Amino acid sequence: MATGETGFSDVVFDLVSVQYHSLKAGHDYGQYVRDAENAGKKEIAEFFRSVMAEDSRRAAECHRFLKELSGTKEAGPAAG
């Protein structure tokens, strides 16, 4: 498994990146839900809730994969 400049595998870096962006987006979507609700757009608010749930699921799956790789040689030399 290739490692980047961080010493961690590219896969670990990629999982961390997807997890971060999913969590960040989920945080932002809360405001989008409020904006849609304040505008009386219930269907749009529900759409944003659905997108938020998808990102939450995505972040949780990344977390599971990171737990599997944590402390293994597959994670890269910085993890060992």
Residue frames relative to the residue before (quaternion, step in Angstrom):
aa qw qx qy qz dx dy dz
M 1.0000 0.0000 0.0000 0.0000 0.00 0.00 0.00
A 0.4316 -0.7153 0.4864 0.2559 3.57 -0.73 1.01
T 0.1768 -0.7604 0.6117 0.1280 3.53 -1.19 0.58
G 0.3873 -0.7113 0.5405 0.2279 3.51 -1.08 0.77
E 0.7805 -0.3352 0.2477 0.4660 3.54 -1.25 -0.29
T 0.6108 0.5816 -0.3479 0.4095 3.59 1.19 -0.43
G 0.4781 -0.6522 0.4516 0.3770 3.58 1.18 -0.49
F 0.6258 0.4897 -0.3413 0.5021 3.56 1.26 -0.11
S 0.6009 -0.5698 0.4069 0.3855 3.55 -1.15 0.55
D 0.6221 -0.5386 0.4172 0.3858 3.53 -1.23 0.51
V 0.6348 0.5385 -0.3349 0.4413 3.58 1.01 -0.79
V 0.6456 0.4978 -0.3245 0.4796 3.61 0.94 -0.83
F 0.6395 0.5183 -0.3246 0.4659 3.58 0.91 -0.89
D 0.6689 0.5082 -0.2992 0.4525 3.58 0.91 -0.93
L 0.6534 0.5065 -0.3142 0.4666 3.58 0.98 -0.83
V 0.6399 0.5125 -0.3220 0.4734 3.57 0.96 -0.84
S 0.6480 0.5285 -0.3132 0.4502 3.56 0.98 -0.86
V 0.6708 0.4783 -0.3008 0.4803 3.59 0.87 -0.93
Q 0.6417 0.5218 -0.3297 0.4553 3.58 0.96 -0.83
Y 0.6528 0.5160 -0.3150 0.4565 3.59 0.87 -0.91
H 0.7070 0.4662 -0.2749 0.4552 3.57 0.77 -1.02
S 0.6221 0.5291 -0.3385 0.4673 3.59 1.08 -0.65
L 0.6773 0.4812 -0.2902 0.4749 3.58 0.94 -0.88
K 0.6409 0.5196 -0.3200 0.4657 3.57 0.98 -0.83
A 0.6652 0.4933 -0.3030 0.4715 3.57 0.89 -0.93
G 0.6292 0.5451 -0.3328 0.4429 3.58 0.96 -0.84
H 0.6298 0.5230 -0.3211 0.4761 3.55 1.05 -0.76
D 0.6769 0.4954 -0.2865 0.4629 3.58 0.91 -0.93
Y 0.6325 0.5626 -0.3377 0.4115 3.58 1.00 -0.81
G 0.5431 0.6106 -0.4012 0.4138 3.58 1.14 -0.50
Q 0.6568 0.4888 -0.3014 0.4887 3.56 1.02 -0.79
Y 0.6296 0.5367 -0.3335 0.4520 3.57 1.02 -0.77
V 0.6153 0.5317 -0.3372 0.4744 3.58 1.06 -0.78
R 0.6710 0.4967 -0.2986 0.4624 3.57 0.86 -0.94
D 0.6354 0.5302 -0.3284 0.4553 3.58 0.97 -0.83
A 0.6775 0.4843 -0.2936 0.4693 3.58 0.88 -0.93
E 0.6499 0.5067 -0.3211 0.4667 3.59 0.96 -0.83
N 0.6598 0.5081 -0.3069 0.4608 3.59 0.95 -0.86
A 0.6800 0.4537 -0.2781 0.5043 3.58 1.18 -0.55
G 0.4989 -0.6758 0.4119 0.3531 3.58 1.29 -0.01
K 0.5044 0.6464 -0.4116 0.3979 3.57 1.23 0.43
K 0.1342 -0.8499 0.5068 0.0530 3.58 0.39 1.26
E 0.6459 0.5230 -0.3283 0.4489 3.60 0.97 -0.80
I 0.6595 0.4870 -0.3046 0.4848 3.58 1.02 -0.78
A 0.6133 0.5378 -0.3446 0.4646 3.58 1.03 -0.75
E 0.6548 0.5042 -0.3073 0.4719 3.58 0.98 -0.82
F 0.5987 0.5453 -0.3504 0.4706 3.58 1.07 -0.71
F 0.6768 0.4796 -0.3010 0.4704 3.61 0.86 -0.92
R 0.6134 0.5338 -0.3497 0.4653 3.61 1.05 -0.67
S 0.6434 0.5240 -0.3099 0.4642 3.56 1.01 -0.83
V 0.6517 0.5005 -0.3066 0.4804 3.58 0.95 -0.87
M 0.6359 0.5283 -0.3223 0.4611 3.58 1.01 -0.83
A 0.6549 0.5070 -0.3107 0.4664 3.60 0.97 -0.82
E 0.6237 0.5324 -0.3368 0.4627 3.59 1.03 -0.74
D 0.6770 0.4748 -0.2980 0.4769 3.59 0.92 -0.86
S 0.6135 0.5385 -0.3500 0.4595 3.59 1.06 -0.68
R 0.6464 0.5080 -0.3062 0.4799 3.57 0.99 -0.86
R 0.6426 0.5293 -0.3105 0.4588 3.55 1.00 -0.89
A 0.6636 0.4980 -0.3029 0.4689 3.60 0.91 -0.88
A 0.6490 0.5152 -0.3163 0.4620 3.59 1.00 -0.81
E 0.6505 0.5051 -0.3216 0.4673 3.58 0.99 -0.77
C 0.6087 0.5289 -0.3464 0.4794 3.60 1.03 -0.73
H 0.6385 0.5360 -0.3229 0.4481 3.56 0.94 -0.90
R 0.6442 0.5220 -0.3159 0.4612 3.57 0.96 -0.87
F 0.6694 0.4894 -0.3005 0.4713 3.58 0.90 -0.91
L 0.6483 0.5176 -0.3215 0.4565 3.59 0.96 -0.82
K 0.6181 0.5298 -0.3436 0.4682 3.59 1.03 -0.71
E 0.6448 0.5234 -0.3193 0.4564 3.59 0.99 -0.83
L 0.7323 0.4296 -0.2329 0.4743 3.60 0.95 -0.84
S 0.5220 0.6780 -0.4018 0.3262 3.58 1.15 -0.60
G 0.8427 0.1629 -0.1510 0.4904 3.54 -0.88 1.03
T 0.5908 0.5479 -0.3839 0.4509 3.60 1.24 0.12
K 0.6321 -0.5226 0.4098 0.3992 3.55 -1.28 0.31
E 0.5823 0.6012 -0.3662 0.4068 3.58 1.17 -0.57
A 0.6148 0.5661 -0.3449 0.4273 3.57 1.17 -0.56
G 0.5787 -0.5728 0.3804 0.4385 3.56 1.14 -0.61
P 0.6984 -0.5132 0.3059 0.3941 3.55 -1.22 0.40
A 0.6324 0.5391 -0.3565 0.4270 3.62 1.02 -0.56
A 0.6554 0.5207 -0.3137 0.4482 3.59 1.18 -0.43
G 0.6700 0.5196 -0.2960 0.4399 3.56 1.15 -0.49
